[in-house]
Amino acid sequence: MRRIALLTLLFAAACAGPELAAPPPLGPVEIRKAEAIDAGFEGFTAVAHLGMPEGFVPTSASFEVEIRDVVVARGTVTPTMEGDEAHVRAASKYAPDDKFAELLEEGANLEFILRGALSDGAREVPYSVAAPVRGPRIPKVKIWHVEASSYYDTKEINLVFFPRIENPNSFEVKLEQISYKLSVNGVELVSDGVTAKNELVPPSAASQVELQVALSDANFKDVGKYLKSATGLSYRIEATIDLPLGQIPFEAEGPIVMGKPAPEGFDANKPGSSSD
């Protein structure tokens, strides 16, 4: 009986075999570069370039992006490898939605922290990088020019306003539309105008749109007076520029230069007056 028990123990020990060796400890990652790419009006991509410990090839990476002590993005991505270097790319906002308008008005330069852990399924190694990112700037709007044309036969004044939208960012900005009201000498001529739908303003450049309105007896009873004198008109524009993440209010006012007055013999009160 004792012989049988001894054989059983020997057989169990043989089946167990040698213990599996624990994975070797990993050294730290090497921080080679951090950068912000693919910047847009709504967000950017934070990128970490990390040198891997010998023998470690990560298959996933957790991440979180922090800006001004607030975590604005987190998740898991698959890193790409170039030699022994892993690239972790994390899409991120500049700020939480309820803080974006405040950040936009400030137009500040920012710094992001990208951190997390790389994993090969069995082991993990942490990483943390930081780099600057330029926050988005508010597009600037101004009335670049007002063109006035007189039509003496029809007793009309045609006005064309040229709002100019300047984009101070290094990426294009999409305007959903510009809604506006337009008054001339206190008379509201356009109450619900819309222009520049889906207009793209190029990076570090400007885009110009046109607003047109005609003054006639139907909407501006003193049109004949201003056709004759060619002076005394002024405008006011109240507009809202709709962006994907908010609105920019805009107001402008100023004189309208008519150019030369009506030709000799012109009488706004009589049909068939002389025309220019």
Buried (B, 14 or more C-beta within 10 A) or exposed (E): EEEEEEEEEEEEEEEEEEEEEEEEEBEEBEBEEBBBEEBBBBBBBBBBBBEBBEEBEBEBBBBBBBBEEEEBBBEEBEBEEEEBBBBBBBBBBBBEEEBBBEBBEEEEEBEBBBBBBBBBEEBBBEBBBBBEBBBBBBBEBEBEEBBBEBBBEEBBBBBBBBBBBBBBBEBBBBBBBBBBBBBBBEEEBBEEBEBBEEBEBEEEEBBBBEBEBBBBEEBBEBBBEBBBEBEEBEBBBBBEBBBEBBEBEBEBEEEBEBEEBBEEEBEBEEEEBEBE
